[in-house]
Amino acid sequence: MEGTWSFGLAILVVAVAGLAAVLSNRLSERTRVPAPVFFLVAAAVAVDVFPSLRRLSTGTVQDVVTVALVVLLFQGGMEIGWRRFKPDARAALSIGVLGTFATAGLLAAAAHYLLGLDWRPALLLGTALAPTDPAVVFSVLGRRKITGRTGTLLPGESGLNDPVGIALMAGLLGTSSGSALGTAGHTAVLFVQEMAIGGVLGVAAGWALKWFIQKVPLPAEGLYPLRTLAGAFAVYGVTTVAHGSGFLAVFIAGVLLGDVRAPYKREIERFHTALGSLGEIVGFTLLGLTVPLWTFAGKGAWGDGLVLALVLAFLVRPVVMALLLWPMSLTVGERVFLAFAGLKGAVPVLLGSYIVSSGAPDADRLYDVVFVVVVFSVLVQGSLVPTVARRCRVPMRSVELEPWALGVRLRDKPEGVSRHVVQRHSSAEGSRVDELDIGEDTWISVVVREGRLVPVSGSTQLRAGDEVLLLTGDDDEQCAGLFTDGST
């Protein structure tokens, strides 16, 4: 019975910690301090107060955080969707791939000349700090959602630069400290291999999962989200075994599934959203347990980390984004916001733990510097994100919670039914229902405005943000353009 009591106590502690983590999101909304910083710092303090928590090995933490990252990347890809991602795919690739290399290189130079690190440790540090985390940005924006190209480029960049950063780190750690030319060549070969295999298998897996979830029925509703989750992990496992980037493959597969019409699609999306929130909490918390705060002062990590954080936030990131965003049709405010909002998150800390596991020179110092940079980025920059977004006039819309749902269940796939959101500057914005060129056999059956049903008649005038349900005798692809911004 003593074992049962101890296990019950452990479950109670985990449950209380989980509730505190969930409730911290309310505190984050009021204080504008990103919720992840609470998880990260609280865990780092806890490991100093309760030394027994150090028994958790770095390898175990890396494995669990990797699982959480697979969930987050897949969910992030599904949230973007191919239809939304396609117009900005080239721009996102440019920022996510070229931006990661440029950021890593400039940060390595800063670490070499300002912190006195040798070139190899400096490159490892620059690579660890190159990836971004838009989840931190969205957590401080609360119920305000970024729209337009900025709202696609920011998560698209992170979905791509996380796999790029991880693959680049794997290439660097897989080389010996030989000649610079030999190291660069070997790293380039490994990187291209991982990206190519990950990209090809990600596309193939996306199409395979699309067919699987559309064509193969299951006996119970609860199995549908679990099937998608198992599919995401299968994509990661197969690609990793094939020596490709499993993270890139998972993200691409998620993007391709984002717009797919499938049975229980809403339930699948809600499941993965909840799982993504859990993955963020678990990932930041476990990574915080690997950081002994009491050693920071002696190693000088605070000073080194703050210097590098300032250089990254106000020099490296703005320069890189200014060059890469130059040919893109964005407003000055959007460019400034994208340059400022490249916040760091769990992936840099995970990459820092890889450096420690590899036994690289100055590994502990590098890991501590990474932690300080991430905390500065999340706490200081993250807290300023809402203010910067408002000053830069970045297009945003308020998203109120809608805890009540009205719907019907159908045995067969509904043909000729589609849902659209009226975009700003679209043909439908400001138009009456009877003025829309949707054909005689098509009609609008439901309009939802700001979470409330609107009675539909010919004189009903549509507004930007309205959700519209169309019923038509045919597939209504020709009607979709009425609700989207033709300029994009």
C-alpha positions in Angstrom: 0.0 0.0 0.0 3.0 2.3 0.6 3.7 2.2 -3.2 0.1 3.0 -4.0 0.2 6.1 -1.7 3.5 7.3 -3.3 2.1 6.9 -6.8 -1.1 8.7 -5.8 1.0 11.6 -4.4 3.1 11.7 -7.6 -0.1 11.9 -9.7 -1.5 14.6 -7.4 1.7 16.7 -7.8 1.6 16.3 -11.6 -2.1 17.2 -11.7 -1.6 20.3 -9.7 1.4 21.4 -11.8 -0.7 20.8 -14.9 -3.6 22.9 -13.6 -1.1 25.7 -12.7 0.3 25.6 -16.2 -3.1 25.8 -17.8 -4.2 28.7 -15.5 -0.9 30.5 -16.2 -2.3 31.2 -19.6 -4.8 33.5 -18.0 -2.0 35.2 -16.1 -0.2 35.6 -19.4 -3.2 37.2 -21.0 -3.3 39.9 -18.3 0.4 40.5 -17.8 1.4 40.1 -21.5 4.2 37.8 -20.3 4.2 34.7 -22.6 3.0 31.6 -20.8 6.0 29.5 -21.9 8.4 31.7 -19.8 6.4 30.6 -16.7 6.9 26.9 -17.5 10.6 27.3 -18.3 11.7 29.5 -15.4 9.5 27.7 -12.8 11.0 24.3 -13.8 14.5 25.8 -13.7 13.9 27.1 -10.2 12.3 23.9 -9.1 15.3 21.8 -10.1 17.4 24.0 -7.7 14.9 23.7 -4.8 14.4 20.0 -5.3 17.7 18.5 -6.4 16.1 15.1 -6.9 14.5 16.4 -10.1 18.0 16.3 -11.7 17.7 12.5 -11.9 15.9 13.0 -15.2 18.5 12.3 -17.8 19.2 14.7 -20.7 18.5 11.9 -23.1 15.0 11.3 -21.7 14.2 15.0 -21.9 15.3 15.1 -25.5 13.1 12.2 -26.4 10.0 13.6 -24.7 10.6 17.1 -26.2 11.1 15.5 -29.6 7.7 13.8 -29.3 6.1 17.2 -28.3 7.8 18.9 -31.2 6.4 16.4 -33.7 2.9 17.1 -32.3 3.4 20.9 -32.5 4.8 20.9 -36.0 2.0 18.7 -37.3 -0.7 20.8 -35.6 1.0 24.0 -36.8 1.0 22.7 -40.4 -2.7 21.7 -40.2 -3.6 25.1 -38.8 -1.9 26.9 -41.8 -3.2 24.6 -44.5 -2.0 24.4 -48.1 -4.6 26.8 -49.5 -3.3 29.5 -47.2 0.4 28.5 -47.4 0.6 28.2 -51.2 0.7 31.9 -52.1 3.5 32.6 -49.6 5.3 29.2 -49.9 8.3 30.7 -51.7 8.6 33.6 -49.2 8.4 31.3 -46.2 11.0 29.0 -47.7 13.3 31.9 -48.3 12.9 33.1 -44.7 12.9 29.7 -43.2 15.9 28.2 -45.0 18.1 31.2 -46.0 17.2 33.1 -42.9 18.3 30.2 -40.7 21.7 30.0 -42.4 22.2 33.8 -42.3 21.2 34.1 -38.7 23.4 31.2 -37.6 26.4 32.6 -39.5 26.0 36.2 -38.1 25.4 34.9 -34.6 28.5 32.7 -34.9 30.6 35.7 -35.9 29.2 37.7 -32.9 29.9 34.8 -30.5 33.5 34.5 -31.9 34.4 38.2 -31.7 32.3 39.3 -28.7 32.4 36.3 -26.5 35.9 35.0 -27.5 34.6 31.5 -28.6 36.4 29.4 -31.1 34.7 29.1 -34.5 33.3 25.6 -34.0 31.6 26.3 -30.6 30.5 29.7 -32.0 28.8 27.9 -35.0 27.1 25.5 -32.7 25.8 28.4 -30.6 24.6 30.3 -33.7 22.8 27.3 -35.1 21.1 26.6 -31.8 19.7 30.1 -31.6 18.6 30.4 -35.2 15.1 28.8 -35.1 12.1 30.8 -34.0 8.9 30.0 -32.2 5.6 31.8 -33.3 3.7 30.0 -30.5 5.2 32.5 -28.1 4.0 35.4 -30.3 0.5 34.1 -30.4 0.4 33.4 -26.7 1.0 37.1 -25.9 -1.4 38.3 -28.5 -4.2 36.4 -26.7 -7.4 36.5 -28.6 -6.0 38.7 -31.3 -5.1 36.8 -34.5 -2.6 38.1 -37.1 -4.1 38.1 -40.5 -2.8 38.8 -44.0 0.6 37.6 -45.2 2.2 38.3 -41.8 -0.1 35.7 -40.2 1.2 33.1 -42.7 4.8 34.0 -42.9 5.4 34.0 -39.2 4.2 30.4 -38.5 5.4 29.2 -41.9 8.9 30.5 -41.1 9.0 28.6 -37.8 7.6 25.4 -39.3 10.4 25.4 -41.8 13.3 26.8 -39.8 12.9 24.3 -36.9 13.7 21.3 -39.1 16.4 23.3 -40.9 18.0 24.3 -37.6 17.8 20.7 -36.3 19.3 19.2 -39.5 22.1 21.8 -39.6 22.9 21.0 -35.9 23.0 17.3 -36.7 25.4 18.0 -39.6 27.7 20.1 -37.4 27.7 17.5 -34.6 28.3 14.7 -37.0 31.6 16.2 -38.2 35.0 16.0 -36.4 37.0 19.1 -35.7 39.0 18.8 -38.9 39.6 21.4 -41.6 37.0 24.1 -42.1 36.4 23.1 -45.7 35.9 19.4 -44.8 33.5 20.3 -42.0 31.5 22.6 -44.3 31.3 20.0 -47.1 30.2 17.2 -44.8 27.6 19.4 -43.1 26.3 20.5 -46.5 25.9 16.9 -47.7 24.1 15.8 -44.6 21.8 18.9 -44.6 20.8 18.5 -48.3 20.2 14.8 -47.7 17.9 15.4 -44.7 16.0 18.2 -46.4 15.5 16.3 -49.7 14.3 13.1 -48.1 12.2 14.9 -45.6 10.5 17.0 -48.3 9.8 14.1 -50.6 8.5 11.8 -47.9 6.5 14.7 -46.4 4.6 15.3 -49.6 4.1 11.5 -50.2 2.9 11.0 -46.6 0.5 14.0 -46.9 -1.2 12.5 -49.9 -1.2 9.0 -48.4 -2.8 10.3 -45.1 -5.3 12.3 -47.1 -6.5 9.2 -48.9 -6.4 7.1 -45.7 -8.6 9.5 -43.6 -11.1 10.1 -46.5 -11.5 6.6 -47.7 -11.1 4.2 -44.8 -13.9 4.4 -42.2 -13.5 3.5 -38.6 -16.0 2.0 -36.1 -15.9 4.8 -33.5 -15.6 8.6 -33.5 -12.8 8.6 -31.0 -10.5 6.6 -33.3 -10.4 9.3 -36.0 -8.1 11.8 -34.1 -6.0 8.9 -32.8 -5.5 7.7 -36.4 -4.2 11.1 -37.5 -1.9 11.3 -34.5 -0.5 7.8 -35.2 -0.1 8.8 -38.9 2.0 11.9 -37.9 4.3 9.8 -35.8 4.6 7.2 -38.5 5.6 10.0 -40.9 8.3 11.1 -38.5 9.5 7.5 -37.8 9.7 6.5 -41.5 11.5 9.7 -42.5 14.0 9.5 -39.7 14.8 5.9 -40.4 15.4 6.9 -44.0 17.9 9.5 -42.8 15.7 12.4 -43.6 14.3 15.3 -41.6 11.3 13.8 -39.8 10.3 17.2 -38.5 10.2 18.7 -42.0 8.1 15.7 -43.2 5.7 16.1 -40.4 5.2 19.8 -41.0 4.6 19.3 -44.8 2.2 16.5 -44.2 0.3 18.7 -41.7 0.1 21.6 -44.3 -1.3 19.2 -47.0 -3.9 17.9 -44.6 -5.0 21.3 -43.3 -7.7 21.9 -46.0 -8.8 18.3 -46.5 -12.5 17.6 -46.1 -12.7 14.4 -44.0 -15.0 12.7 -41.5 -14.8 14.3 -38.0 -12.4 16.9 -39.3 -13.4 19.4 -36.6 -12.9 16.8 -33.9 -9.5 16.0 -35.3 -8.5 19.7 -35.3 -9.7 20.2 -31.7 -7.8 17.1 -30.6 -4.5 18.2 -32.1 -4.9 21.8 -30.9 -5.3 20.5 -27.3 -2.4 18.1 -27.8 -0.3 20.9 -29.1 -1.0 23.0 -26.0 0.0 20.0 -23.9 3.1 19.5 -25.9 4.2 23.1 -25.4 3.7 22.9 -21.6 5.6 19.6 -21.3 8.4 20.6 -23.6 9.2 23.9 -21.9 8.8 22.4 -18.5 11.2 19.5 -19.1 13.7 21.7 -20.8 13.6 24.0 -17.7 14.6 21.0 -15.6 17.9 20.7 -17.4 19.1 24.1 -16.4 20.8 24.6 -13.0 20.3 28.3 -12.3 22.7 28.4 -9.4 25.7 27.8 -11.7 25.0 30.8 -13.9 26.7 33.5 -12.0 29.9 31.6 -11.7 30.1 30.8 -15.4 29.3 34.3 -16.6 26.3 33.0 -18.7 24.1 36.0 -17.7 26.4 38.5 -19.2 27.3 36.5 -22.3 23.6 35.6 -22.9 22.4 39.2 -22.6 25.1 40.5 -25.0 24.2 37.9 -27.6 20.4 38.4 -27.0 20.7 42.1 -27.7 22.8 41.5 -30.8 20.3 39.0 -32.1 17.2 41.0 -31.4 18.4 44.4 -32.6 21.1 43.7 -35.2 21.2 40.2 -36.6 17.5 39.5 -37.0 16.6 43.0 -38.4 19.5 42.8 -41.0 18.6 39.3 -42.1 14.9 40.1 -42.4 15.5 43.4 -44.2 17.4 41.6 -46.9 15.1 38.6 -47.3 11.8 40.7 -47.2 13.1 43.4 -49.6 11.5 41.9 -52.8 8.2 41.1 -51.0 5.0 43.2 -51.2 4.7 44.0 -47.5 4.1 47.3 -45.7 6.9 48.9 -43.7 5.0 48.0 -40.5 4.7 44.4 -41.4 8.5 44.3 -42.2 9.3 45.8 -38.8 7.0 43.4 -37.0 8.4 40.3 -38.7 11.9 41.5 -37.9 11.0 42.0 -34.2 8.7 38.9 -33.7 11.4 36.2 -34.4 11.2 35.0 -30.8 13.1 32.0 -29.5 11.4 29.0 -27.8 11.8 25.4 -27.0 13.8 24.3 -30.1 16.9 26.4 -29.3 17.0 24.9 -25.8 16.6 21.4 -27.3 19.5 22.1 -29.7 21.5 23.3 -26.8 21.0 20.0 -25.0 22.2 18.2 -28.1 25.5 20.2 -27.8 25.8 19.0 -24.2 25.1 15.4 -25.1 27.7 15.5 -27.8 30.5 16.5 -25.4 31.5 19.5 -27.4 34.0 21.9 -25.9 32.4 24.6 -23.7 29.1 22.7 -24.0 27.8 23.7 -20.5 28.6 27.3 -21.1 27.0 27.3 -24.5 23.8 25.7 -23.1 23.6 28.3 -20.3 24.0 31.1 -22.9 21.2 29.6 -25.0 18.9 29.5 -22.0 19.5 33.2 -21.2 18.9 34.2 -24.8 15.6 32.3 -24.9 14.4 33.8 -21.6 15.3 37.3 -22.7 13.6 36.7 -26.1 10.4 35.3 -24.5 10.2 37.6 -21.5 11.4 41.0 -22.9 10.6 40.8 -26.6 7.6 38.7 -26.1 6.1 41.2 -23.7 6.5 43.9 -26.2 4.9 42.0 -29.1 1.4 43.4 -28.7 2.7 47.0 -28.5 4.9 46.6 -31.5 2.0 44.9 -33.5 -0.2 47.9 -32.6 2.4 50.5 -33.5 3.2 48.8 -36.8 -0.5 48.5 -37.6 -0.2 44.8 -38.4 -3.6 43.5 -39.6 -5.2 41.6 -36.7 -8.7 40.5 -35.8 -10.1 39.7 -32.4 -11.1 36.1 -31.9 -13.6 35.5 -29.1 -14.1 32.1 -27.6 -17.1 30.3 -28.9 -17.8 27.5 -26.4 -21.2 26.6 -27.9 -21.6 24.8 -31.2 -24.6 24.0 -33.4 -24.3 21.3 -36.0 -25.8 18.1 -37.5 -24.4 14.7 -38.1 -24.7 13.1 -41.5 -23.9 9.5 -42.5 -22.6 10.4 -45.9 -20.2 13.1 -47.1 -22.3 16.3 -47.8 -22.0 17.3 -51.5 -22.4 20.9 -52.5 -21.9 22.3 -49.0 -19.0 24.6 -48.2 -18.0 27.1 -45.5 -16.3 30.4 -46.3 -15.0 33.4 -44.4 -15.6 36.8 -45.9 -12.2 38.4 -46.3 -11.4 42.1 -46.4 -11.5 43.7 -49.9 -13.3 40.7 -51.3 -16.3 41.0 -53.6 -18.6 39.7 -50.9 -17.6 42.3 -48.3 -20.3 45.0 -48.1 -22.5 43.2 -50.7 -26.1 42.1 -50.1 -26.9 38.4 -50.4 -29.1 39.0 -53.4 -26.3 40.9 -55.2 -23.8 38.0 -55.1 -23.1 36.3 -58.4 -23.5 32.7 -57.0 -26.0 31.3 -59.5 -29.6 30.4 -59.3 -29.0 26.9 -57.8 -26.8 28.2 -54.9 -28.0 29.9 -51.7 -26.6 31.1 -48.4 -28.2 29.1 -45.6 -26.2 30.3 -42.5 -24.3 33.5 -41.6 -22.3 33.7 -38.4 -21.1 37.1 -37.3 -19.0 37.6 -34.2 -20.1 34.3 -32.8 -23.8 34.9 -33.3 -26.3 33.6 -36.0 -27.5 36.3 -38.4 -31.0 35.9 -40.0 -30.4 35.5 -43.8 -32.5 37.2 -46.4 -31.8 38.9 -49.7 -31.2 42.2 -48.0 -28.6 40.8 -45.5 -25.3 42.7 -46.0 -22.1 40.7 -45.5 -19.2 42.0 -43.5 -15.5 41.0 -43.3 -15.1 38.1 -40.9 -18.6 36.7 -41.5 -18.7 32.9 -41.7 -20.9 31.8 -44.6 -22.4 28.3 -45.3 -23.2 27.8 -49.0 -25.6 25.1 -50.4 -25.4 24.4 -54.1 -26.3 21.6 -56.5 -22.7 21.4 -57.7 -19.3 21.9 -56.2 -19.0 25.6 -55.7 -15.3 26.3 -56.5 -16.4 29.2 -58.7 -18.0 30.9 -55.7 -15.0 30.7 -53.5 -13.3 33.6 -55.1 -16.2 35.9 -54.1 -15.1 35.6 -50.4 -11.4 36.0 -50.7 -9.2 39.0 -51.4 -8.5 39.0 -55.1 -5.3 41.0 -54.5 -3.6 38.0 -52.9 
